[in-house]
């Protein structure tokens, strides 16, 4: 009720580009990317396709042989317990789900890293106010260390028929989108047009 009452006082924008999942402020030294901040790089352990698919709750996406081959598959396995995340100045109980990481060796050279996970489970009040997460993610913070995306500046784009965000740090690019209830991020040190092509190839 406290969360619902607080949200009722906030004018929430509609999710113009989709819904950013909840998470902690981005730290490039610890987190895989600006979207996936509730696990760290050290949380991932080698896994099998069958185990990873069970954790993901659906069949995993993969590249065609023309574009590349799967080099490794890992998972960050999490218990089904809630953790507190600050959203719009409120501490909110969120259940985060295990994350699957697939690394593909590209035919053109380099690698594509694909993360996938089920959208975190939120209190009912926040599930009905989809714009709350977007507002919290893009809110200005007094310090980059307190910002949801850190110092990263996302660009709104479209991917696979869905709204998406592009993060470009100059050396590599990460694209985030949600498809059939699953959150995806794809990262590679390639041109934006090439990364978009690789994502469209995923089946």
C-alpha positions in Angstrom: 0.0 0.0 0.0 2.9 2.3 0.8 4.3 1.8 -2.7 1.0 2.2 -4.4 0.3 5.4 -2.5 3.6 6.8 -3.4 3.2 6.0 -7.1 -0.3 7.6 -7.2 1.4 10.9 -6.4 3.8 10.6 -9.4 2.9 11.4 -12.9 4.4 8.5 -14.8 5.3 8.7 -18.5 4.2 5.8 -20.7 6.9 3.2 -21.7 7.8 5.0 -24.9 10.6 2.5 -25.7 9.6 -0.5 -23.6 10.2 -1.2 -20.0 13.7 -1.1 -18.5 14.2 -3.9 -15.9 15.0 -2.9 -12.3 18.6 -3.1 -11.2 21.4 -1.4 -9.3 23.5 1.5 -10.5 25.8 0.4 -13.3 29.5 -0.2 -12.5 31.5 -1.1 -15.7 34.2 -2.8 -13.6 31.7 -5.3 -12.1 28.6 -5.6 -14.2 28.1 -7.2 -17.7 26.4 -4.1 -19.1 24.2 -1.1 -18.1 21.0 -3.2 -18.2 22.2 -6.3 -16.3 23.4 -5.0 -13.0 21.9 -7.4 -10.5 24.6 -10.0 -11.2 28.4 -9.5 -11.6 30.8 -10.9 -14.1 32.2 -13.2 -11.4 28.7 -14.8 -10.9 28.8 -16.7 -14.2 29.8 -20.4 -14.2 30.1 -22.9 -17.1 26.7 -24.5 -17.9 25.1 -26.9 -20.4 22.5 -26.0 -23.1 19.9 -28.1 -21.3 20.6 -26.6 -17.9 20.7 -23.0 -19.4 17.5 -23.5 -21.3 15.7 -24.7 -18.1 17.0 -21.6 -16.3 15.9 -19.3 -19.1 12.4 -20.9 -19.2 12.4 -21.1 -23.0 14.4 -22.2 -25.9 17.7 -20.2 -26.3 18.3 -18.0 -29.3 21.3 -18.8 -31.5 23.2 -17.5 -34.5 23.1 -19.1 -38.0 26.2 -21.0 -39.1 26.9 -18.2 -41.6 27.3 -15.6 -38.8 29.1 -17.6 -36.2 29.2 -20.5 -33.8 28.5 -20.9 -30.1 31.8 -20.8 -28.2 30.6 -21.1 -24.6 27.5 -21.1 -22.4 27.4 -19.9 -18.8 24.8 -19.1 -16.1 24.5 -17.0 -13.1 22.2 -19.0 -10.9 20.1 -17.1 -8.3 17.9 -18.3 -5.5 14.2 -17.3 -5.8 14.3 -14.8 -3.0 13.6 -11.1 -3.2 16.1 -8.3 -3.0 15.5 -4.6 -2.2 16.0 -2.2 -5.1 15.5 1.6 -4.8 12.9 2.7 -7.4 11.7 6.3 -7.3 13.2 6.8 -3.8 11.4 3.7 -2.5 13.0 0.4 -1.4 11.1 -2.2 -3.5 11.2 -6.0 -3.1 12.1 -7.5 -6.4 12.7 -11.2 -7.3 15.5 -11.5 -9.9 15.9 -14.6 -12.1 19.0 -16.5 -13.2 20.9 -15.2 -16.2 22.2 -17.2 -19.2 25.2 -15.9 -21.1 26.1 -17.3 -24.5 29.3 -16.3 -26.3 29.5 -16.7 -30.1 32.7 -16.6 -32.2 31.8 -14.5 -35.2 32.6 -15.6 -38.8 33.8 -12.1 -39.4 36.1 -12.1 -36.3 35.4 -11.1 -32.8 32.7 -12.2 -30.4 29.0 -11.6 -29.7 27.9 -12.0 -26.1 24.2 -12.6 -25.6 22.6 -12.4 -22.1 19.0 -13.6 -21.5 16.8 -13.7 -18.4 13.2 -13.5 -17.4 11.9 -10.1 -16.5 12.3 -9.6 -12.7 9.1 -10.0 -10.6 7.8 -6.8 -9.2 5.1 -5.8 -6.7 1.7 -5.5 -8.2 1.7 -1.8 -7.9 4.8 -1.4 -10.0 3.7 -4.0 -12.6 0.6 -1.9 -13.3 2.7 1.3 -13.5 5.2 0.3 -16.2 6.5 3.8 -16.6 7.9 3.9 -13.0 10.9 1.8 -14.0 11.6 3.9 -17.0 11.3 7.1 -15.0 13.7 5.7 -12.3 16.2 4.5 -14.9 16.4 7.9 -16.7 16.2 10.1 -13.6 19.1 12.4 -13.2 21.5 11.5 -10.3 23.8 13.8 -8.5 26.7 11.3 -9.0 27.2 8.8 -11.9 27.8 6.1 -9.3 24.2 6.5 -8.2 22.7 6.5 -11.8 20.9 3.4 -13.1 23.0 3.5 -16.3 26.1 5.0 -14.6 27.7 7.4 -17.1 26.3 5.5 -20.1 24.0 7.4 -22.4 21.5 5.1 -24.2 20.0 5.8 -27.6 16.4 4.7 -28.5 16.2 2.4 -31.5 14.1 -0.5 -32.8 15.2 -4.2 -32.9 13.2 -7.2 -34.1 10.0 -5.2 -34.2 10.4 -4.0 -30.6 11.7 -0.8 -28.9 15.3 -1.1 -27.7 18.2 0.8 -26.2 21.7 1.1 -27.7 24.7 1.7 -25.4 27.9 2.7 -27.2 31.1 3.3 -25.2 33.2 3.8 -28.3 34.9 0.4 -28.3 31.8 -1.9 -28.1 28.1 -1.7 -28.3 25.3 -3.2 -26.3 21.7 -3.4 -27.4 18.8 -4.2 -25.0 15.3 -5.4 -25.9 12.5 -7.5 -24.5 10.9 -10.3 -26.6 8.2 -12.6 -25.4 8.7 -11.7 -21.8 12.5 -12.4 -22.0 15.1 -9.6 -21.5 18.0 -9.8 -24.0 21.3 -7.9 -24.2 23.7 -8.4 -27.1 27.2 -7.0 -26.9 30.0 -6.9 -29.5 32.9 -4.7 -30.7 31.4 -4.2 -34.1 29.7 -1.4 -36.0 26.1 -0.7 -35.0 24.8 -1.9 -38.4 26.6 -5.2 -38.0 25.3 -5.7 -34.5 21.8 -5.0 -35.6 22.2 -7.6 -38.4 23.5 -10.2 -36.0 20.5 -9.6 -33.7 18.1 -10.0 -36.5 19.8 -13.3 -37.4 19.1 -14.8 -33.9 16.6 -17.6 -34.0 
